[in-house]
Amino acid sequence: MSELLRQEVLDVEVAFRGFGFQESDDNMVPVPFGDNFEWGVFLQEHERRFDLFSAGHTHTAGVEVRVWAAEPPAAQGQWDEQGEVDFETTTGDVAVWTMTLGRSDHLIRLGEPGWWRVRVGCTGREEVARLTQTEGVAYGVEKYVIDFWPKA
């Protein structure tokens, strides 16, 4: 069984249905977050970054980030959406980016540079879509679990 190295829960501000994770050294990212964002694609891999497409326009998503020593067991439960991508970091740190704020204060410390595998699962998509269309802003309705582990 894989060892869980780090875990944290973030509140991520989502606007224009998007947010992303990218290499902390912005100079190492050839196409920074926001550019080439693909509307409607839940999980999109780019060089040293990956983007997430939310079901709600403007809201705060709950994001649980877990860093593992090796491939973790699949998270339990039903996912509205899920996927996996490869991610390369040159520093071992990952910054969270939003459409309106740019780089946020959230920084995920993977511990070492190199290639990582990322698994993303999401719940609450129908409800956040409904709430952001009928009531405006929602808080913590759409939830993400993001697992990072070194790619073998």
TIRO-2110 file (N, C-alpha, C; in Angstrom, 1 decimal):
// TIRO-2110
0.8, -1.2, 0.0, N, 1, A
0.0, 0.0, 0.0, CA, 1, A
0.9, 1.2, 0.0, C, 1, A
0.5, 2.2, -0.8, N, 2, A
1.3, 3.4, -0.9, CA, 2, A
1.1, 4.3, 0.3, C, 2, A
2.2, 5.0, 0.6, N, 3, A
2.2, 5.9, 1.8, CA, 3, A
1.8, 7.3, 1.4, C, 3, A
0.9, 7.9, 2.1, N, 4, A
0.4, 9.3, 1.9, CA, 4, A
1.4, 10.2, 2.6, C, 4, A
2.1, 11.0, 1.7, N, 5, A
3.1, 11.9, 2.2, CA, 5, A
2.6, 13.3, 2.7, C, 5, A
1.6, 13.8, 2.0, N, 6, A
1.1, 15.1, 2.3, CA, 6, A
-0.4, 15.2, 1.9, C, 6, A
-1.2, 16.0, 2.6, N, 7, A
-2.6, 16.2, 2.2, CA, 7, A
-3.0, 17.5, 2.7, C, 7, A
-3.7, 18.3, 1.8, N, 8, A
-4.3, 19.5, 2.3, CA, 8, A
-5.5, 19.8, 1.5, C, 8, A
-6.4, 20.6, 2.1, N, 9, A
-7.7, 21.0, 1.5, CA, 9, A
-7.6, 22.5, 1.2, C, 9, A
-7.9, 22.8, -0.1, N, 10, A
-7.8, 24.2, -0.6, CA, 10, A
-9.2, 24.7, -1.0, C, 10, A
-9.5, 25.9, -0.8, N, 11, A
-10.6, 26.6, -1.4, CA, 11, A
-10.1, 27.3, -2.6, C, 11, A
-10.6, 26.9, -3.8, N, 12, A
-10.1, 27.5, -5.1, CA, 12, A
-11.2, 28.3, -5.7, C, 12, A
-10.9, 29.6, -6.0, N, 13, A
-11.9, 30.4, -6.6, CA, 13, A
-11.9, 30.1, -8.1, C, 13, A
-13.1, 29.7, -8.6, N, 14, A
-13.3, 29.3, -10.0, CA, 14, A
-14.1, 30.5, -10.7, C, 14, A
-13.6, 30.9, -11.8, N, 15, A
-14.3, 31.9, -12.7, CA, 15, A
-14.1, 31.4, -14.1, C, 15, A
-15.2, 31.7, -14.9, N, 16, A
-15.2, 31.3, -16.3, CA, 16, A
-15.0, 29.8, -16.4, C, 16, A
-15.4, 29.1, -15.4, N, 17, A
-15.4, 27.6, -15.3, CA, 17, A
-14.0, 27.0, -15.3, C, 17, A
-13.0, 27.7, -15.1, N, 18, A
-11.7, 27.1, -15.2, CA, 18, A
-10.7, 27.4, -14.1, C, 18, A
-9.8, 26.5, -13.8, N, 19, A
-8.7, 26.7, -12.9, CA, 19, A
-7.6, 25.7, -13.3, C, 19, A
-6.4, 25.9, -12.9, N, 20, A
-5.3, 25.0, -13.3, CA, 20, A
-4.2, 24.8, -12.3, C, 20, A
-3.4, 23.9, -12.6, N, 21, A
-2.2, 23.6, -11.8, CA, 21, A
-1.0, 23.6, -12.8, C, 21, A
0.1, 24.4, -12.4, N, 22, A
1.2, 24.4, -13.3, CA, 22, A
2.5, 24.5, -12.5, C, 22, A
3.6, 24.1, -13.1, N, 23, A
4.9, 24.2, -12.6, CA, 23, A
5.1, 25.6, -11.9, C, 23, A
5.6, 25.6, -10.7, N, 24, A
5.8, 26.8, -9.9, CA, 24, A
6.7, 27.8, -10.6, C, 24, A
7.7, 27.4, -11.3, N, 25, A
8.6, 28.3, -12.0, CA, 25, A
8.0, 28.6, -13.3, C, 25, A
7.3, 29.8, -13.4, N, 26, A
6.5, 30.2, -14.5, CA, 26, A
7.4, 30.2, -15.8, C, 26, A
8.7, 30.5, -15.7, N, 27, A
9.6, 30.6, -16.8, CA, 27, A
9.7, 29.2, -17.5, C, 27, A
9.4, 28.1, -16.8, N, 28, A
9.5, 26.8, -17.4, CA, 28, A
8.3, 26.3, -18.1, C, 28, A
7.2, 27.1, -18.1, N, 29, A
5.9, 26.7, -18.7, CA, 29, A
5.8, 27.4, -20.0, C, 29, A
5.9, 26.7, -21.1, N, 30, A
5.9, 27.3, -22.4, CA, 30, A
4.6, 28.0, -22.8, C, 30, A
3.5, 27.5, -22.3, N, 31, A
2.1, 28.1, -22.5, CA, 31, A
1.5, 28.2, -21.2, C, 31, A
1.5, 29.3, -20.5, N, 32, A
0.9, 29.5, -19.2, CA, 32, A
-0.6, 29.3, -19.1, C, 32, A
-1.0, 29.1, -17.9, N, 33, A
-2.5, 28.8, -17.7, CA, 33, A
-3.3, 30.0, -18.2, C, 33, A
-4.4, 29.5, -18.8, N, 34, A
-5.3, 30.4, -19.5, CA, 34, A
-5.2, 30.4, -21.0, C, 34, A
-4.0, 30.3, -21.5, N, 35, A
-3.7, 30.1, -22.9, CA, 35, A
-4.0, 28.7, -23.3, C, 35, A
-4.7, 28.5, -24.4, N, 36, A
-5.1, 27.2, -24.9, CA, 36, A
-6.0, 26.4, -24.0, C, 36, A
-6.7, 27.1, -23.1, N, 37, A
-7.7, 26.5, -22.3, CA, 37, A
-8.9, 26.0, -23.1, C, 37, A
-9.2, 24.7, -23.0, N, 38, A
-10.2, 24.1, -23.9, CA, 38, A
-11.5, 24.0, -23.1, C, 38, A
-12.5, 24.8, -23.6, N, 39, A
-13.8, 24.9, -23.1, CA, 39, A
-14.5, 23.5, -23.2, C, 39, A
-15.0, 23.0, -22.0, N, 40, A
-15.8, 21.8, -22.0, CA, 40, A
-14.9, 20.5, -21.8, C, 40, A
-13.6, 20.6, -21.7, N, 41, A
-12.8, 19.5, -21.5, CA, 41, A
-12.5, 19.4, -20.0, C, 41, A
-12.9, 18.3, -19.3, N, 42, A
-12.8, 18.2, -17.9, CA, 42, A
-11.4, 18.3, -17.4, C, 42, A
-10.5, 17.6, -18.0, N, 43, A
-9.1, 17.5, -17.5, CA, 43, A
-8.2, 17.6, -18.8, C, 43, A
-7.5, 18.7, -18.9, N, 44, A
-6.7, 18.9, -20.1, CA, 44, A
-5.2, 19.0, -19.8, C, 44, A
-4.4, 18.1, -20.4, N, 45, A
-2.9, 18.1, -20.1, CA, 45, A
-2.2, 19.0, -21.1, C, 45, A
-1.3, 19.8, -20.5, N, 46, A
-0.4, 20.7, -21.3, CA, 46, A
1.0, 20.4, -20.8, C, 46, A
2.0, 21.0, -21.4, N, 47, A
3.4, 20.9, -20.9, CA, 47, A
3.5, 21.6, -19.6, C, 47, A
3.9, 20.9, -18.6, N, 48, A
4.1, 21.4, -17.2, CA, 48, A
2.9, 22.1, -16.6, C, 48, A
1.7, 21.7, -17.1, N, 49, A
0.5, 22.2, -16.5, CA, 49, A
-0.7, 21.3, -16.8, C, 49, A
-1.7, 21.4, -16.0, N, 50, A
-3.0, 20.8, -16.4, CA, 50, A
-4.2, 21.7, -16.0, C, 50, A
-5.2, 21.7, -16.8, N, 51, A
-6.4, 22.5, -16.6, CA, 51, A
-7.6, 21.7, -16.2, C, 51, A
-8.5, 22.3, -15.4, N, 52, A
-9.7, 21.7, -15.1, CA, 52, A
-10.9, 22.6, -15.5, C, 52, A
-11.9, 21.9, -16.1, N, 53, A
-13.1, 22.6, -16.5, CA, 53, A
-14.2, 22.3, -15.5, C, 53, A
-14.7, 23.4, -14.8, N, 54, A
-15.7, 23.2, -13.8, CA, 54, A
-17.1, 23.2, -14.4, C, 54, A
-18.1, 22.7, -13.7, N, 55, A
-19.4, 22.7, -14.2, CA, 55, A
-20.1, 24.1, -13.8, C, 55, A
-19.5, 24.8, -12.9, N, 56, A
-20.1, 26.1, -12.5, CA, 56, A
-19.2, 27.3, -13.0, C, 56, A
-19.9, 28.4, -13.3, N, 57, A
-19.2, 29.5, -13.9, CA, 57, A
-18.3, 30.2, -12.8, C, 57, A
-18.9, 30.7, -11.8, N, 58, A
-18.2, 31.4, -10.7, CA, 58, A
-18.6, 30.8, -9.4, C, 58, A
-17.6, 30.3, -8.6, N, 59, A
-17.9, 29.7, -7.3, CA, 59, A
-16.5, 29.4, -6.7, C, 59, A
-16.6, 28.8, -5.5, N, 60, A
-15.4, 28.3, -4.8, CA, 60, A
-15.5, 26.8, -4.7, C, 60, A
-14.5, 26.1, -5.2, N, 61, A
-14.5, 24.7, -5.2, CA, 61, A
-13.7, 24.2, -4.1, C, 61, A
-14.1, 23.1, -3.5, N, 62, A
-13.3, 22.4, -2.4, CA, 62, A
-12.3, 21.5, -3.2, C, 62, A
-11.0, 21.6, -2.9, N, 63, A
-10.0, 20.8, -3.6, CA, 63, A
-9.1, 20.1, -2.5, C, 63, A
-9.2, 18.8, -2.5, N, 64, A
-8.3, 18.0, -1.6, CA, 64, A
-7.2, 17.5, -2.5, C, 64, A
-5.9, 17.9, -2.1, N, 65, A
-4.7, 17.5, -2.8, CA, 65, A
-4.0, 16.5, -1.9, C, 65, A
-3.6, 15.4, -2.5, N, 66, A
-2.9, 14.4, -1.8, CA, 66, A
-1.6, 14.0, -2.6, C, 66, A
-0.5, 13.9, -1.9, N, 67, A
0.8, 13.5, -2.5, CA, 67, A
1.2, 12.2, -1.9, C, 67, A
1.5, 11.2, -2.8, N, 68, A
1.7, 9.8, -2.4, CA, 68, A
3.2, 9.4, -2.8, C, 68, A
3.7, 8.4, -2.1, N, 69, A
5.0, 7.9, -2.4, CA, 69, A
5.0, 7.0, -3.6, C, 69, A
3.9, 6.4, -3.9, N, 70, A
3.7, 5.5, -5.1, CA, 70, A
2.2, 5.6, -5.5, C, 70, A
1.8, 4.9, -6.5, N, 71, A
0.4, 4.9, -6.9, CA, 71, A
-0.5, 4.5, -5.8, C, 71, A
-1.5, 5.4, -5.5, N, 72, A
-2.4, 5.2, -4.4, CA, 72, A
-3.6, 4.3, -4.8, C, 72, A
-4.3, 3.8, -3.9, N, 73, A
-5.5, 3.0, -4.2, CA, 73, A
-6.5, 4.0, -4.8, C, 73, A
-7.4, 3.6, -5.7, N, 74, A
-8.4, 4.4, -6.2, CA, 74, A
-9.3, 4.9, -5.1, C, 74, A
-9.6, 6.2, -5.1, N, 75, A
-10.5, 6.8, -4.1, CA, 75, A
-11.9, 6.2, -4.2, C, 75, A
-12.5, 6.0, -3.1, N, 76, A
-13.8, 5.3, -3.0, CA, 76, A
-14.9, 6.3, -3.3, C, 76, A
-16.0, 5.8, -3.8, N, 77, A
-17.2, 6.7, -4.1, CA, 77, A
-17.4, 6.8, -5.6, C, 77, A
-18.5, 7.5, -5.9, N, 78, A
-18.9, 7.7, -7.3, CA, 78, A
-18.4, 9.1, -7.7, C, 78, A
-17.8, 9.2, -8.9, N, 79, A
-17.4, 10.4, -9.4, CA, 79, A
-18.3, 10.9, -10.6, C, 79, A
-18.5, 12.2, -10.6, N, 80, A
-19.2, 12.8, -11.7, CA, 80, A
-18.3, 12.8, -13.0, C, 80, A
-17.1, 13.1, -12.7, N, 81, A
-16.0, 13.1, -13.7, CA, 81, A
-14.7, 12.6, -13.1, C, 81, A
-13.9, 12.0, -13.9, N, 82, A
-12.5, 11.6, -13.4, CA, 82, A
-11.6, 11.5, -14.6, C, 82, A
-10.3, 11.5, -14.3, N, 83, A
-9.3, 11.3, -15.3, CA, 83, A
-7.9, 11.3, -14.8, C, 83, A
-7.0, 11.0, -15.6, N, 84, A
-5.5, 11.0, -15.2, CA, 84, A
-4.7, 11.6, -16.3, C, 84, A
-3.6, 12.3, -15.9, N, 85, A
-2.7, 12.9, -16.8, CA, 85, A
-1.3, 12.8, -16.2, C, 85, A
-0.3, 13.0, -17.1, N, 86, A
1.1, 13.1, -16.6, CA, 86, A
1.4, 14.5, -16.4, C, 86, A
2.3, 14.8, -15.5, N, 87, A
2.7, 16.1, -15.1, CA, 87, A
4.2, 16.2, -14.9, C, 87, A
4.9, 17.1, -15.5, N, 88, A
6.3, 17.3, -15.2, CA, 88, A
6.6, 18.6, -14.4, C, 88, A
7.4, 18.5, -13.4, N, 89, A
7.8, 19.7, -12.6, CA, 89, A
9.3, 19.8, -12.6, C, 89, A
9.8, 21.0, -12.7, N, 90, A
11.3, 21.2, -12.7, CA, 90, A
11.7, 21.6, -11.3, C, 90, A
10.8, 22.0, -10.4, N, 91, A
11.1, 22.4, -9.1, CA, 91, A
10.6, 21.5, -8.0, C, 91, A
9.5, 20.7, -8.3, N, 92, A
8.9, 19.9, -7.2, CA, 92, A
7.7, 20.6, -6.6, C, 92, A
7.4, 21.9, -7.1, N, 93, A
6.3, 22.6, -6.5, CA, 93, A
5.3, 23.0, -7.6, C, 93, A
4.0, 23.0, -7.3, N, 94, A
3.0, 23.2, -8.2, CA, 94, A
2.1, 24.4, -7.7, C, 94, A
1.9, 25.4, -8.6, N, 95, A
1.1, 26.5, -8.3, CA, 95, A
-0.3, 26.3, -8.8, C, 95, A
-1.3, 26.9, -8.1, N, 96, A
-2.7, 26.8, -8.5, CA, 96, A
-3.0, 28.2, -9.2, C, 96, A
-3.6, 28.1, -10.4, N, 97, A
-4.0, 29.3, -11.1, CA, 97, A
-5.5, 29.4, -11.3, C, 97, A
-6.0, 30.6, -11.4, N, 98, A
-7.4, 30.8, -11.6, CA, 98, A
-7.5, 31.8, -12.8, C, 98, A
-8.7, 31.8, -13.4, N, 99, A
-8.9, 32.7, -14.5, CA, 99, A
-8.9, 34.2, -14.1, C, 99, A
-9.4, 34.5, -13.0, N, 100, A
-9.4, 36.0, -12.6, CA, 100, A
-8.3, 36.4, -11.7, C, 100, A
-7.7, 35.6, -10.9, N, 101, A
-6.7, 36.0, -10.0, CA, 101, A
-5.3, 35.7, -10.6, C, 101, A
-5.2, 34.9, -11.6, N, 102, A
-3.9, 34.4, -12.0, CA, 102, A
-3.3, 33.4, -11.0, C, 102, A
-2.1, 33.6, -10.7, N, 103, A
-1.4, 32.7, -9.7, CA, 103, A
-2.0, 33.0, -8.3, C, 103, A
-2.5, 31.9, -7.7, N, 104, A
-3.1, 32.1, -6.3, CA, 104, A
-2.0, 31.9, -5.3, C, 104, A
-2.3, 32.0, -4.0, N, 105, A
-1.3, 31.7, -2.9, CA, 105, A
-1.1, 30.3, -2.6, C, 105, A
-1.9, 29.4, -3.2, N, 106, A
-1.8, 28.0, -3.0, CA, 106, A
-0.6, 27.4, -3.7, C, 106, A
0.2, 26.6, -3.0, N, 107, A
1.4, 26.0, -3.5, CA, 107, A
1.5, 24.6, -3.0, C, 107, A
1.5, 23.6, -3.9, N, 108, A
1.6, 22.2, -3.6, CA, 108, A
3.0, 21.8, -3.7, C, 108, A
3.5, 21.2, -2.6, N, 109, A
4.9, 20.8, -2.6, CA, 109, A
5.0, 19.3, -2.8, C, 109, A
5.4, 18.9, -4.0, N, 110, A
5.5, 17.5, -4.3, CA, 110, A
6.7, 16.8, -3.6, C, 110, A
7.8, 17.6, -3.4, N, 111, A
9.0, 17.1, -2.7, CA, 111, A
10.1, 16.9, -3.6, C, 111, A
9.9, 16.7, -4.9, N, 112, A
11.0, 16.5, -5.8, CA, 112, A
10.6, 16.8, -7.3, C, 112, A
11.5, 17.3, -8.1, N, 113, A
11.2, 17.5, -9.5, CA, 113, A
11.1, 16.2, -10.2, C, 113, A
10.5, 16.2, -11.4, N, 114, A
10.4, 15.0, -12.2, CA, 114, A
9.0, 14.8, -12.8, C, 114, A
8.8, 13.6, -13.2, N, 115, A
7.5, 13.2, -13.8, CA, 115, A
6.6, 12.6, -12.7, C, 115, A
5.3, 13.1, -12.7, N, 116, A
4.3, 12.7, -11.8, CA, 116, A
3.1, 12.2, -12.5, C, 116, A
2.4, 11.3, -12.0, N, 117, A
1.1, 10.9, -12.5, CA, 117, A
0.0, 11.7, -11.6, C, 117, A
-1.1, 12.1, -12.2, N, 118, A
-2.1, 12.8, -11.5, CA, 118, A
-3.4, 12.2, -11.8, C, 118, A
-4.2, 11.9, -10.7, N, 119, A
-5.6, 11.4, -10.9, CA, 119, A
-6.5, 12.4, -10.3, C, 119, A
-7.5, 12.8, -11.0, N, 120, A
-8.5, 13.8, -10.6, CA, 120, A
-9.9, 13.2, -10.6, C, 120, A
-10.6, 13.3, -9.5, N, 121, A
-12.0, 13.0, -9.4, CA, 121, A
-12.8, 14.2, -8.9, C, 121, A
-14.1, 14.3, -9.4, N, 122, A
-14.9, 15.4, -9.0, CA, 122, A
-16.3, 15.0, -8.8, C, 122, A
-16.9, 15.6, -7.8, N, 123, A
-18.4, 15.4, -7.5, CA, 123, A
-19.0, 16.8, -7.3, C, 123, A
-20.4, 16.8, -7.4, N, 124, A
-21.2, 18.0, -7.2, CA, 124, A
-21.3, 18.8, -8.4, C, 124, A
-21.1, 18.3, -9.6, N, 125, A
-21.1, 19.1, -10.8, CA, 125, A
-22.5, 19.5, -11.2, C, 125, A
-23.5, 18.7, -11.1, N, 126, A
-24.9, 19.1, -11.5, CA, 126, A
-25.4, 20.2, -10.5, C, 126, A
-25.1, 20.0, -9.2, N, 127, A
-25.6, 21.0, -8.3, CA, 127, A
-24.9, 22.3, -8.4, C, 127, A
-23.6, 22.3, -8.7, N, 128, A
-22.9, 23.6, -8.8, CA, 128, A
-23.4, 24.3, -10.1, C, 128, A
-23.7, 23.6, -11.1, N, 129, A
-24.2, 24.2, -12.4, CA, 129, A
-25.5, 24.8, -12.1, C, 129, A
-26.4, 24.1, -11.4, N, 130, A
-27.7, 24.6, -11.1, CA, 130, A
-27.6, 25.9, -10.2, C, 130, A
-26.8, 25.8, -9.2, N, 131, A
-26.7, 26.9, -8.2, CA, 131, A
-26.1, 28.2, -8.9, C, 131, A
-25.1, 28.0, -9.7, N, 132, A
-24.4, 29.2, -10.3, CA, 132, A
-25.3, 29.8, -11.4, C, 132, A
-26.2, 29.0, -12.0, N, 133, A
-27.2, 29.6, -12.9, CA, 133, A
-28.4, 30.2, -12.3, C, 133, A
-28.8, 29.7, -11.1, N, 134, A
-30.0, 30.2, -10.5, CA, 134, A
-29.8, 31.2, -9.4, C, 134, A
-28.7, 31.0, -8.6, N, 135, A
-28.5, 31.8, -7.4, CA, 135, A
-27.2, 32.6, -7.5, C, 135, A
-26.4, 32.4, -8.4, N, 136, A
-25.1, 33.1, -8.5, CA, 136, A
-24.0, 32.3, -8.0, C, 136, A
-23.3, 32.7, -7.0, N, 137, A
-22.1, 32.1, -6.5, CA, 137, A
-22.4, 30.9, -5.5, C, 137, A
-21.6, 29.9, -5.6, N, 138, A
-21.8, 28.7, -4.7, CA, 138, A
-20.4, 28.5, -3.9, C, 138, A
-20.5, 27.9, -2.8, N, 139, A
-19.3, 27.7, -2.0, CA, 139, A
-19.2, 26.2, -1.6, C, 139, A
-18.1, 25.5, -2.1, N, 140, A
-17.8, 24.1, -1.7, CA, 140, A
-18.7, 23.1, -2.2, C, 140, A
-19.6, 23.4, -3.2, N, 141, A
-20.5, 22.4, -3.7, CA, 141, A
-19.8, 21.4, -4.6, C, 141, A
-19.0, 21.9, -5.5, N, 142, A
-18.2, 21.1, -6.4, CA, 142, A
-16.9, 20.8, -5.7, C, 142, A
-16.6, 19.5, -5.6, N, 143, A
-15.4, 19.0, -4.8, CA, 143, A
-14.5, 18.1, -5.7, C, 143, A
-13.2, 18.4, -5.6, N, 144, A
-12.2, 17.7, -6.3, CA, 144, A
-11.3, 16.9, -5.4, C, 144, A
-10.8, 15.8, -5.8, N, 145, A
-9.7, 15.1, -5.1, CA, 145, A
-8.7, 14.9, -6.2, C, 145, A
-7.5, 15.4, -5.9, N, 146, A
-6.3, 15.3, -6.8, CA, 146, A
-5.2, 14.6, -6.1, C, 146, A
-4.8, 13.5, -6.7, N, 147, A
-3.7, 12.6, -6.2, CA, 147, A
-2.5, 12.8, -7.1, C, 147, A
-1.3, 13.0, -6.5, N, 148, A
-0.1, 13.1, -7.3, CA, 148, A
0.8, 11.9, -6.8, C, 148, A
1.5, 11.2, -7.6, N, 149, A
2.5, 10.2, -7.2, CA, 149, A
3.6, 10.2, -8.3, C, 149, A
4.8, 9.8, -7.9, N, 150, A
5.9, 9.8, -8.9, CA, 150, A
5.6, 8.7, -10.0, C, 150, A
5.8, 9.1, -11.2, N, 151, A
5.6, 8.2, -12.4, CA, 151, A
6.8, 7.2, -12.4, C, 151, A
6.4, 6.0, -12.5, N, 152, A
7.4, 4.9, -12.6, CA, 152, A
8.1, 4.9, -13.9, C, 152, A
END
